[in-house]
Amino acid sequence: MTDDDLAAAVERFLDGTDTALAEYDQGYADADATVSVVRTHVDELRDAVDGN
């Protein structure tokens, strides 16, 4: 993984997580749904770092 690839993966993670948390804060999603979305983003980031 190049530094550019890692930076892009981190940016996608942060954007997706920020969106999920903002939707929770605005009352559009409950806590369980928000945690599920954040976990998905963590898994995607982990896969990108591991090269999967």
C-alpha positions as CSV (number, residue, x, y, z in Angstrom):
1,M,0.0,0.0,0.0
2,T,1.4,3.4,-1.0
3,D,1.1,6.4,1.2
4,D,-1.5,7.8,-1.3
5,D,-3.5,4.7,-1.0
6,L,-3.4,4.8,2.8
7,A,-4.3,8.5,2.8
8,A,-7.3,7.8,0.6
9,A,-8.4,4.9,2.8
10,V,-8.2,7.0,5.9
11,E,-10.1,9.8,4.2
12,R,-12.9,7.5,3.2
13,F,-13.0,6.1,6.7
14,L,-13.2,9.6,8.3
15,D,-15.8,10.9,5.8
16,G,-18.0,7.8,6.3
17,T,-17.7,7.9,10.1
18,D,-18.3,11.6,10.2
19,T,-21.4,11.2,8.2
20,A,-22.7,8.3,10.3
21,L,-22.1,10.3,13.5
22,A,-23.7,13.4,12.1
23,E,-26.8,11.4,11.1
24,Y,-27.0,10.1,14.7
25,D,-26.6,13.5,16.2
26,Q,-29.4,14.8,14.0
27,G,-31.7,12.0,15.0
28,Y,-31.7,10.2,11.6
29,A,-30.2,7.0,13.0
30,D,-30.3,5.2,16.3
31,A,-27.2,4.1,18.2
32,D,-27.2,0.5,17.0
33,A,-27.4,1.5,13.3
34,T,-24.6,4.1,13.8
35,V,-22.3,1.5,15.5
36,S,-23.0,-0.9,12.7
37,V,-22.1,1.7,10.1
38,V,-18.9,2.7,11.9
39,R,-17.9,-1.0,12.3
40,T,-18.3,-1.4,8.5
41,H,-16.0,1.6,8.0
42,V,-13.5,0.1,10.4
43,D,-13.6,-3.2,8.5
44,E,-13.1,-1.4,5.2
45,L,-10.2,0.5,6.5
46,R,-8.6,-2.6,7.9
47,D,-9.1,-4.4,4.6
48,A,-7.5,-1.5,2.7
49,V,-4.5,-1.5,5.1
50,D,-4.1,-5.3,5.0
51,G,-4.3,-5.2,1.2
52,N,-7.5,-7.3,0.8
